[in-house]
Amino acid sequence: MTESHLIAKYDRPVPRYTSYPTAPHFHAGVDGTVFAGWLAALPEGEPLSLYIHVPFCRQMCWYCGCNTQIVARYQPIADFVATLLNEIEMLGRQLAAGGVSGRRPVTSVHFGGGTPNSLGADDFRRIMMALDHVFALAPDLELALELDPRSLAPDFLAAMRESGVSRVSLGVQDFDPAVQQAINRVQPYELVARAVADLRLAGVRAINLDLIYGLPGQTTAGIARTAGLAAGLAPERVALFGYAHVPWMKPHQRLIDADSLPDAAARAEQFAIAADVLSMNGYRQIGLDHFATAEDSLTLALDAGTLRRNFQGYTTDRAACVLGLGPSAISSLPQGYAQNQPDHTPWARSVNAGRFATVKGIALTADDRYRRALIDQIMCFGAADLTTLPLNATGELARLAPMIADGLVRLESGQLTVTSLGAPFRRVVAAAFDAYLKPESQRHSRAV
């Protein structure tokens, strides 16, 4: 159990470090013209990954931190699909502008949201056909979707099977009916269990269940029961995220009674007991908040030292370039990060006029790349080699000193190791190497 005095001292707002530099430091200097130049300069034969953001849901979940909009009709989704197909074609043309002949190889496609299964089955097929036309999809392509089990229709399952979907992530959050009511996401255990069974019949080889701790009215007993029920469905992975209450960014979170949220000590206890339940059921903790079976590719990557972290969380994807499509999607290229316009209408206006909808991003410096590698090592493996970093008394060393004194980390001969005591504060350790972080002027979710 995490000691209360450490929680009081280190439970501070810090980034989640799915990128470095983090998104608050993106700026308008990276626009569609810059992004187009970066695309054209990509080396020939370099494999790509694709992320497709589907920004629609049928109902707003009050805890949600995603970029999404609620729709009651299908027409806005149909319009989105038409624009997305244009964006796919435009990407292909720009990649060819670099003088590369043939289709670019793609090893991974990830549909996120929002709710990707808000797409109609035929529109999902159209998107996959467009991707196959523009890119050379690998025979062992990892095709992953985030799904809402409440709206998983038989025709969509059929389209998934035809397209070869290999991995899905189901939003569960909590199985306690009272907690579900408090976050406006009611989905009984039986509904989720049926969705898992249907997905297995549809040929999906790998299933992840997303759980959240720190929700309104949540208890340690409740989260332990949820973790046990989740493990009983035998997913290959479980993600155990801490609820980020950021109503200044997501106004709908004001519908959650902040007084009903567990405090930092209770959140730490909830995570610990859920992690224990998952461990007892054969799952191994991966990084900060993922759990996987011994045979899962995340576990194998952890042991092989090839685990990585990106905007989708922990990943085995080795592509050096992730191209984001759809509103708010972020591309990660060797040159830097580029983010699309987050609002659907201006995104569509740009794309349909033949312009990339990039509105901000950041070009990476040599120092950025080095610090990103250190932060990734800490977030993935809880250790980092600092021998080539010029530590100084007013910077990294000063920020690490109290953590060393409190036993959260060890620093020996330039080798940094996060201890078991410091594991819950891995984001705080990573923040010691963040040259951009200004806690007094930036707002982030809390560390615990």
Secondary structure by P-SEA (a helix, b strand, c coil): cccaaaaacccccccccccccccccccccccaaaaaaaaaaccccbbbbbbbbbccccccccccccbbbbbccaaaaaaaaaaaaaaaaaaaaaaaccccccbbbbcbbbbbccccccccaaaaaaaaaaaaaacccccccbbbbbbccccccaaaaaaaaaacccbbbbbcccccaaaaaaacccccaaaaaaaaaaaaaacccbbbbbbbcccccccaaaaaaaaaaaaaacccbbbbbccccccccccccccccccccccaaaaaaaaaaaaaaaaaabbbbcccbbbbccccaaaaaaaaccccccccccccccccbbbbccccbbbbcccbbbbccccaaaaaaaaaaccccccbbbbbcaaaaaaaaaaaaaaccccccccccccccccccccaaaaaaaccccccccbbbbccccccaaaaaaaccccccccccccccccc
